[in-house]
Amino acid sequence: MSRDNAGADMDRRPGHPSRRSVLAASTALALASTSGLAKTTVEKTRKNVLWYRQPARFWEEALPLGNGRLGAMVFGRVAQERIQINEDTLWSGAPYSADNPQAYGALPEVRQLIANGKYAAATDLASRKMMGQPLHQAAYGTLGDLLLTFDGASKPKHYERQLDLATAISTTRLSSGNGHDTVREAFVSAPDQVIVLRLDARECLIGFDLSWHGPRAVKVPGAVYGGHDEKLTPPVTTDWLMTEAIDPLPAGAATVADGAGALLCTGRNEAGESTPASMTFAMRVKVLSDGQVTVEEGRLKVRGAKTVTLLIAAATSFVTYADVSGDPVARVRQQTEAAGRKSYSALKQAHLADYQPLFQSVSLDLGPEAADLAPTDHWVQAAATTDDPGLQALYFQYARYLMISSSRPGTQAANLQGIWNESTTPPWGSKYTINVNTEMNYWPADPAGLGVCVGPLIRLVEELAVTGARTAKTMYGARGWVAHHNTDIWRATAPIDGPMWGLWPCGGAWLCNSLWDHYDYSRDDALPARLYPLMKGAALFCMDTLIEDPKGRGLITSPSVSPENQHPFGSSVCAGPAMDRQIIRDLFAHTLACGQLVRDEAGFLAQLKQRHDRLAPDRIGQGGQLQEWLEDWDGAAPEQQHRHVSHLYAVYPSDQINVRDTPNLIHAAQTSLAVRGDMATGWGTAWRLCLWARMGEGDHAYRVLKDLVGPQRTYPNLFDAHPPFQIDGNFGGAAGIMEMLLQSWGGEIRLLPALPSAWTSGEVRGLRARGALTVDLAWRAGVLTACQLKGRAGQAVRVIYRGTERTLTLGPDGTAVFKV
């Protein structure tokens, strides 16, 4: 990728070119190419690499690996390596339905109480009659840890660990200074479905015991590392020889020898709130080594080895959300034995051949780095007070890495923590929170060239449409299907936790809008037929449950909430919040478009259009703000800086309110967002970033981005800090960075629409835009210097750059160049 670093000289270090010379070389090559975007040989030191000078002390310093189904956190410790492991179907409980048959009978009275302004009474009745049974859903779990306790460990003279995003391989290097060097490499293979750990010694022998530290509850990190205004990284005080006690295994868990050089670990999942444990799980570790390998007292022992390769497979008995009859032991035996027939080199090459085409599809250069030789944790510490485009580009690529590693065809969708979780009692159950967080997980997928990673989300919605149809009929007497603000592995769709949070009927509708966005980017001709039944079902539910506003303002939802935010009357339960109207407006419009593509019957589409046009419109309050509720309550709401900005859905991810068509509403949205403030939870900060970027406020967006990647909202391993860790902030942050560089909405492509002054020069290749377009951009001194679009031959594309509007027609080769 070329380096286009205008505006400043590089720190003068021996052997390093100046930034000006780097700029000259990259600019000359860019101008010489026909597209304006030729590659150069100039590369940043440690490009797309996270690296550290000390082992991980706590989980948020460990490095994540994954293949979509299996996750591993590698700590890189000296005396006792810790590998924490996840498998994406290991959840608590058993198949169940939480549908409450009392809800339908209580629905009219709850609506009437809301209409009469008796919000506390409505909340109380809904709490007694309309909530799911059980009230809470299942939790995502962990397989615990594999601990490798090494013989004769001592403090190394040189130490380094890293995660190379370009290869998805973590490496730990230890040197004693007298030739006793060891290199550990780890990756998680999607082709072979195993975690691979390679230990390679030079001029010494390796000896260690491998033990399984089983699943257990772990204290929430947010309670340790503080609130919104505290740095998340304690001072570095490395215990080079730290080890952890190996607790007795949980009840029902066991480790046994399983053939030559293999250890089999088995157990059961945790029970749910009112459902029993229903699944078994298995993990098998197979050792390939030139040393002596034995299994004694439930431990693998390796002695006298120069090289060791560990192959780790994990599985559960989960088959579908309604079937847990699988055989995990047979599965892990097959996977480890098949992988064991391959050389380490063959396993590694298969992994790279699978992973690298996905990661390499997009490259990003945002300009000069302030600390390109500093360890990543030091970078994060300085980020809030230092302009550092290099870290911001790394953060973007890290999010793409996490997407590839946590959501692949055939796996579960990425949950609140992707696939990485160290506890049987994770924060918020590490579930699917679908009042923003699950949707945010997939905001960057298509524009970042990772549309293939959306497959698990489609399957999640297909399954929710089945369980949600039962909920719609039982609890609302409605057609179609519904999902509320959370779901889990068992695809529960009833409202949970309590009416203040759970009584929100638009989770399924928003998910359908996310799927339509996926189609809009890909333009896959096969998708509409697959998506339309889901979208139509969600639309039917909304058509059946919308009511007339008593004051004649249009169709509204009731009961509902503006997600998780209280209005001034001691509750969040209300009628017709802005987000509901906006989401349903999109759902109806998208379903109409999809229905026309699949040629559904005209009568239904006409009814849908009529309902769409009668939805209550957005409103501007007396304070000039975009109203969060149907009534003008915003100024009296108890939490003015609430983490959710639900009523701004219409700005982003939607485009109903935009700078081109609705300037008055954009101004009102800016007023609302200014009151909310820039700093929120990690994901809340990321949403604010996306909103300011969508509104064209590049420097404001950049200030939010600096807070997001700084030490208050980013852990040393670049995991987003709610706190504690939630992966949606990483994904939302990446989406916001792309919105600053490229936007596609309203039938137009907007180039550098929110470019901040801090990104003086840079280049991005491979970004996707709606209409199945790929866009490459370069800019210098804040001005666009090159742009190439790729798509279908003959495709007409409307392009806008700083007041210049032009319609390009892609040539016979499917490309066109936009010239300023």
N, C-alpha and C positions, 0 to 999 in steps of 0.2 A: 504494500500500500504506500502511496507516495506521501511525503511529508511536505506540507504547504504552510510554513510557520512564519507568517509575516508579523511584523510589529515589534519584535524585541530580539535582542541577542541572547544566545544560550550562555549559561554560566561558563566561563572560560576555564576548562580543565584540560590538562595535557592529553593530547590524542583525540580531543573532541572537536568537531567542527563548530563554527558559530551558527546560531539560528539563521543568520542572514545567508550564509553559504548553503545551508540546507534548503532554505526557501528558494534560492536562485536555481538550485539543481532541480527541485521538484516542479517549480513553475515552468522552467524551460521544457521539461518533458511533457507537462500537461498541455502546453500550448502547441507542442509538436504533434500531438496525437490528433487523429481525425475526430475523435469523440471529445477531446479535451480532458481525458481521464486515463492517461497511461500510467502503468506501474513504474515505481522506481525501486532502487536497491537500498535506499536509506531507511533504516528501521530503528526504532527506539529500543534502548536497552530494556530487557525484560518485558517486551511487548506482550500484553494480555496474560500477565503472570501475577499471581498473588504470592508473596514470599515473606519469610520471617526469619529472624535470627535466634528464636527460642521456641521450644515446644509449646503446645497448647496447654494452658492450665485449666481452662474451663471450656464448656461445650461450644460457646460462641466464638472461640478462637480456633476450633478444629476446622478441617477443610472437608467440604461435602463432595461426595462422588455419587453418581446414580445412573441408572439406565432406564428410568421411568417407573420401574417396578421395585427394584432393589436400591436401597440407599445406604451409604456408609459415611461415617464421620471419622476422619483420620487425625489423630492427635500428634503424631510425630514425637512421642516421648522416648527418652533414652533408655531408662532402666526397665520400663514396662510400657510397651506400646498399647494404646487403647483404640480399638476399632468398634464404634457404636453402629448398630445395624438395624435397618428397617425393611419391612416388606409391606407393600401398599395395601394389602387386604387384611392385615392383622388389626382388627377393630374389636371392641368389646361387644358382648351380648350375642344376640341371635336374631334371625328374621322375625320381624314384628310389624304390627300396624298400631299407630297411636291415634287413629281416628276416633273422635268423640261423638257418639250418636246424640248427645244432648244439645249439641251446638245448633243444629238446624231449628229446633224449637225455641231456643233463646235468641236467635238472630233478629227477629222483628223487634223484640223489646230492647235489645242493645241499640239497635238503630234509632228507635224512638227516644231513648234516653240521650243519645248523642244529639239528636235534632233539638231536644229541649234544653241543651246545654248542661245536662247533668253528667259530666264526664267521670266524676268519681264513682257514681252509681253504675255507669256503663262499664267502667273498668272492673268493678267488683263483680258484676254479673258475668262478664266475659271470663274473669278468672275462675269462677265456679262452674261455668257451663260450656265454655267454648275452647278451652285449651286441650292440648293433646294429653293422652293417657298412655304411657307415662309422660311426665312433664319435661323430661330431659332426654336427649338422644345419646347414641353410642359415642365412644371416644376412640380415636386412632391411637395405636399402641407402638411398642418397641420390642425388638427381639433381644434387647440388652446389649452386652459388650463381649467381644473377644479380647482377652488380655494376654499379651505375649511378654512374659517376665524373663529377662535376659540374664545369662550368667556373666558375672564379672563386670557389670556396667560401671563406667566411670565418666566423670564430666569430660565431654569432648573438647579438644582444642579448637576445632572448627565445627560449626553446626549451621545447617540451613534446611528449611523445608519450604516447599512451594506447591502451588497448584497451577498448572499450565492450562489455560482455558482452550488453547488451540488443539490440545491433545486429550483433554479430560483425564490427565494423569497427575497424581500427586507424587512428589518425590521428597524423601528425607535423606540428607547426606550427613554422615557423622565421620569425623576424622580425629584420631588420637594424636596425630602429628608424627607417628613413628611407623607409618605404613598400614596401621590397623584401621582401615577405612571400610565403612559399610554404606551401601546405598539401598534404600527401600523404595520400591515403586508400587503404586496401587492404582487400579482402575476398576470400573464396573462395566462388564461387557454386555451389550444388548444382544449381539449375535449368539453368544454362548451362555447368557443368563447366569453368570457367576461373578462374584467379586474376586479379583485377582490381586494377591499381594506377593511381590517378589523381593527377596532379601539376597543381596549379593555382597560377599565379603572379599576384601583384597588383603592378602598376606596375613589372614587370621581365620579363625573358625567360629562359626555361629553355634550358640547353644541357648535354648529357651524352653520354657514350659508354656503351653497354650491352655488357657482355662476359659470357660464360659461364665460370665457374670450375668445372670438371667434378668428378665424384665422386672422393673421395679418403679415405684413412684419416685419422682425427683422434684426437688423444690423449684418453684417457678423462678427463673433468672431475674425477672423484672423486680422481684422483691429484694434481690441482692444488689442489683446495679442501679436502682433508683428510679426517680420519676423523670418528668419532662425536661428538667433543667440540669440534670447531672450527666457528666461524661460516663460512657458505658465501659470504658477501659480503665481498670485500676492500674496503678503504677506497676511496671514490670519488675517482679521479684522472682526470678526463675528458680524453681526447685529442679535442678537438672536430673535428679535421681528419684523423682516422685513416683510412688506406687499407690495402688488402691487396694484396700482389703477386698477379698473375694468372699462375698456373703453366701450363705447357704442358698441353694436354688429354691425358687418358689414351689409351693405344693403342686405335685403333679408333673414337675419338670424333671428331666433326667439327661445324663450324658453317658454314652456307652461307646465302646469300640465298635466300629462298623466296617470290618475288613482291614486289609493292610494299609496302614498309614492314614486312617480316617476316623473321625470322631462325629458321632451323631447326637444332636441335641434336640430334644422334643419337649412339648408341653401343650397347654391349653390357653385359649384367650381368656381375658378377664370377663367376669359377669357384667351385664348391664344393670341399669337402675332397677328394672323389674323383669329382666330377661336373663336366663342362665348363660353360662359359658357354653358355646355351641361348636367351636372350631378347635381343631388341633393344628399345631404347627411343627415344622421340622427345619433344622438347619444342619447342614453337613459340611465338615471341613476336611478336605483331602490334601495331604502333604506330598509334594514331589521334591525329593532332595537327594544329594549325593552323600548325606550323612546318615546317622542312625535315627530311626523314627520308631517310637513305641507309644502305646497308650496305657497309662497306669492311673488308677483311681480317678477316672473321669477326666484325665488331662492328656493332651498330646505332648510328648517330649521329643525334642530334636537336639541332637548332640553331634559335634564334629563335622558340621556342614560348611561347605564353601558357598553353596547356593541353595535356597529354599523357595519353593513356589507354593503358596496356599491358594486353594480353590474353594470358595465359600458359596454355597447355594442355600436359599431359603424359600419356603413356600408354606401356605396354609391349606386347609381343606375347603376354603371358599371356592365355589364354582360360579354362582350368581348371587344376587341379593336375596334370592329365595331358596338357594341350594348350597349346603355346606358339606356335601358328601365326598369331596375330593380326597386323594391320597397324597399328602405332602411328602411322606417318607420316600415313596417310589419316585416322586418327581425330583427330589434333591439328589437321590442316588443316580438317577439317569443323567442329570445335568453335570454333576461333578465327574462322573466316570467318562462322559463324552468329552468334557473339557480336558480331562487328564490324558486323553489320547493325543492331544495336540501339544506341540512345543510351546514354551513361553512366547517365543518370537511369533508363532502363528496366531496365538491368542491375541497378542498385542496388535498385530497387523489387521486382524479381522475387526478389532475394536476401532482402530483408527479409520479403516475404510468405511465403517458404518457411521462414525461420529463426525468426522471432519467435513464431509460435504454439507452437513447441516450448519455447522458453526461457521464455515468459511463463506457462506452465502452472503454475509453482510460484513463490511469492514467500516470502521469509523476512526477518523483522526480529527480531533478538535483543537489541535494546535499544541503549543509548547507546554511541557510539563514543568511544574515548579519543583518537583522532587522525584525525578525519574529514577534515581538510584536508591531512594529510601525504601525501607521495608514497608509493607502495606499498612501495618498498624500505625506506623509513624505518619504515613500519608493521611490516614483517617483523622488522626489527632489534629493535624494542621488544616484540615479541609475547610472548616467553617470560617477561618480567618485568612485563608490564602486562595487566590484564584488559581485553580489547578485543573485545566481541561483534561490533562492526562488521566487523573483519577476519575473524572466524570465519564470519560470514554471507557475506562476499565469497568466502572460500575454498570454501564450499559451492556458491555459484552458479558459481564458476570451474570446479569439477568438473563441474557440469551442462553448462557451455559446452564443456568438453573432450570430454564424452561425445557431444554433438551433432556436434562437429567431427571426431570420429575414428571413428564407427561409425554408419553410415546404411544403410538398405535397399539391397542391391546391392553394398556395399563389403566389403572384408575386415574381420574382427573387429579390435578394438583390440589391439595387441600390447604388449610391455613398455613401449614408449614412445608408445603410442597410434598416431600416424602420423608423429611428429616425431623425426627422427634425422639428424645431420649427418655420419655416417661410414659408410664401407664395412665397417668393423670395429667395430660398436657393442658396448657391454657386453652380455655373454650373448647376443650375436647379435640382440638386440631381438626374440627369438622369442616363442612362446606357451608360457610356463611354467605348466603346468596342475596343479601340486601346490599352488597357491593363487593365483598372480598373475593368471592369466586370469580365474578365477572372481571374484576381488576386483574386477577391472575392471568387472564387471557387477553387483556388489552394489547400487549405488545406482540402477540404471537404472529399474526398475519403481517403487520407492517414490518416486522423484523425478519421476515423471510422464513418463519417457522410455522406456516399454516398446517403442516402435517401434525404438529403437536396439539391441534384443536380436536383431533379425533376422539380422545377420551371424554372431552366435554360434550360432544354430540351424543355419545353413548350414555353418559350420565343423564342428559335430558330425555333421551328415549325411555330410559327406565323410570324416571320421575313421572313421565306422562302416563305410565301404567298405574303406579301407586297413587299418583295425584288425581287420577280419575275417580278412584274410590273415595278419596278425601272430598273431592268436589261434590259428589253425590251424597255422601253421608252427612257432611257438615254444612253444606250450603244448598242442597237440593238442586245443584246446577249440572249442566252438561260440561263437557270438556275436562280439563284438569287444572289443578292448582298446586303450588308449592309456596310455603311461607318463607321465613327468614333463615332457616337452616335445614340442612339434610345431612345424611350420614351414609355409611356403606350399605345400610339396609333400605335406603331410599325412602325414609320416613318423610311425610309431607305435611303433617298437621302442625298447627302453631305450637311452639314450645316456650319454655322459660318463664312465661308470664305475658299478659297482654301488652305491657309497656314495651316489649321488644318483639314478641312473636306474632302479634295479631296484625300481620301485614301480608296481604294476599297477592303480591306482585312479584314474588321470587321467580316463578315459572315464566312470567311474561318477560322479565328482564333477561333471563337466560335465552329465551327465544330470540330476542333482539341481538344478543351476542352471536348466535348462530347465523342470523341473517347478515351481520357484518362479515362473518367468515365467508359467506357466499359472495358478498359484494367485492371482497378482495380477490377471491380465487376465480370467480365466474365459472366454476365447475358445473358443466351442464347436467351432471347427475345429481347435484345437491338439492335443487328445489323439490324434486319428488320425495326425497328423504326427509326434508325439513318441513314440508307443508303440513303433514298430519300433526306434527308437534305444535306448529304455530296456530293452525286452525283450532286445535283443542284448547290452547291457552286463550285464544280470542273468544271461543264459545263460552268459556267460564266467565270472562269479563263481561260479555254481552248479557249473560244471565244475571249477573250480580250487581251491575251498575244501577244506581237509582237516580231519580230526579232530585236535584238540589231543591230543597223547600223554598229557597229564595229566587228560584228561576234562573240560576247561573249556568245550568247545563247538567250533563251526566257526571256523577261522581261515585267514588267508592265509599262504602260504609259497612262495617267499621274498618278502620285502618289506623296507621301511625305514619308520621314522617320519621323514617327509621331511627329509633333509639333516642329521639330528642323530645323532651317535654315541652309542651306549650304552657301558657301561663296559668292553667287551671288544674294543676296538680296531677296531670296525667299526660301520656302521649297519645292516648286513644282519641280518635277524631273522625271526621268525614272529609273526604276529598282533598288530602294533602297534595301539594304541587307535584311531587315526584310520581305519585300514582297516575295522575292525569298525563304527565309527560311520557311515562313508560308505556301506558296503554295507547296513547296517540301513536307512538312509534310501532307498537305491536300491530295495531290495526292497519297502519300504512304498509308495513312490511308484509303482513299477511295478504293484503290486497295485491301487492306486487308479485308475491310468490304464487298466489292463486291464479293470477293471469298467466303466469309462465306455465303452470300445470293445467290450465284451462278448466278450473273448477266452475261449477254451475253459476250462472250470472245472478240468480236470485240471492244466493247467500252473499256474494260479493257486494251487491247493491245494499243489502242490509248492513253489512260491515261498514261500507262507506258512509251510510247515513248515521250510524253510531259514532264513527270517527268525527264527523263534522259537528256533533252535538256535545262533545266533551267540553267541560268547562275550561276556558282559556287561562293562560298565565296572567297574573295580576301584579301591578306595581303598588306598593304600600305608600303610606303618607311620608315615610322616611326616605322615599326614593328607592327602596330596596325591592328586589324580587320576592314576593311573598312566599314563605315556606308553606303556609297553610291557606286554605280558602279564605279565612278571615285574616285581617291585618293584625296579627299577634306578635310579629317578630321582635319588635322593640321591647316587649314585656316578657319574652321567654327567659327562663331562669339561667340558661347557659349560653351566653352570647358567642363564646368561642368553641362551640360544640365540634367534636371531631368530624361528624358527618356533615356534608354539604349537599344533602339529598335533593333539595329544590333546584340545584344547579346541574342536575342530570341533563337538562335540555341544552346546556352549553357543551358539556363533555361528559360522557362519550357520545351523546346525541349531537345533532346540529340544528335542532329546532330553533334555538336562539343563537344567532350568529352575527358576525360583524358586517356581513353583506346585506342581509334582509331585515334584521330587527335591531337597529342601533339603539332604540330606546330601551329594549329589554336587555341588551348587552350592558348598557350603562347601569341598569338596575341590578344586574347580576354582579357587576364589579363592586357596586355599593354593598351588596350582601357579603361578598367575599372579603372585602376590606374589614367589615365588622367581625367576621369569623376569625381573622388573623391568619398569619402565614404558618405558624408552628402548631402542629397537632400531633396525634399519634403518627407512627411511621407511614401507614397507608393513607391517613388523612392528609399528611403533608404532601404525599405523592399526588393525591387527587387535586390539591390546590395547585401544584406544579402544572398538571395537565390543563387545568382551567385557565390559568394566566397565559399559558402558551397558546391555547386555542383562541384566546381573545387578542392575540398579537402583542402581548406585553412581555417582550423577551427579557428585558433586564429585571423585571419583577419576578418572572419565572426563574431566572438564574439565581436570584437571592434565595428563593425557596429551595432550589436544587442544592445550593451550598449547605443549607441547613440539613437537608435530607441525607447527604453523603458525609456529613460531619459527625463528630463523636457523640452527639446527643441522639442521633437516629440511625447510626450504623455501628454495628459491632466490629471487632477487629478482623473477622473473616468476611466482612462486607454483608453479612446477613442484616436485613432490615430490623430495626428495633421499634416495636410498638411503643415502649417495651412491654413484655418480652418479644422474642422473635415471632414475626409473621412475614411470610414471603411476599404477600401482596404489595408491600412497600417497594421491594426490589422491582417487581414487575411494573407497578405504576410509575416508578421513577424512570424506567427505560421508555415507557410509553410517552412520558412527558418530554424526554430528550428528543425523541423522534418528532413530536408535535412542534418543537422549536425549529426543526429543520425542514419538515415536509408535512403538509396537510392535504388531505383529499376528502372533500365533502361538497355537497351541493352541485355535483357534476363538474367540479373544477379541481385542478392540482395547484397548490400554492407552494412556491419555492421560498425557503428561508423566511417563513412568515413571522417568526419570533426569534430571530437570531440575536443573541445578546452581544453587547459590545465586548465582553470578555473573550468571546470566540472570534478573534480577529480573522483567522484563516483556518481552513480545514478542508476535509473531504469525506464524503460518505458514499459507499457503493452498495447497491443491492437492496435499498429500501423499497418496500412495496406500497403501492397506492391502489385505491379502489378502481375497479375496472381491469384487474389482472395486469397491472403495470409495474415495471421495475424502473427505479429512478436512481441515477448516479449524479452527484453534485460535487462541485468544488467552488471554494470562494477564497478571496484574498483581500485583506484590508477591509473586511466587512462587505465586500461586493462579490456577487456571483460571477465566476469566471468560466464555468463549464457546467453543462447539464445535458445528459443523455437520457432519453426515455425508451423503454423497450416494452413491446406488447404484441398485439396481433397486427399483421400487415393490413393497411388501410384504415386502422382504427383512428378516429378523430379524438383529440385530447385538448381540452381547454386548459391553458396554463397561465398562471398569474404570478408576476414578480414585481413588487413595488410599483404598482400602478400600470405596469405593462401587461396587457392581456393579448393572448394570441392563441389561435386554434391551430394545432399541429396535426398533420396526417402522417401516421407512421408509414414508412416506406416498405418496399417489398420484403426487406429483411426484418421488418417489425421494429425498426428504430427510427428515432428522429432526434435532432439536436435543437435545443432551445438556445437562441442567441439573444442577448440583451440588446 
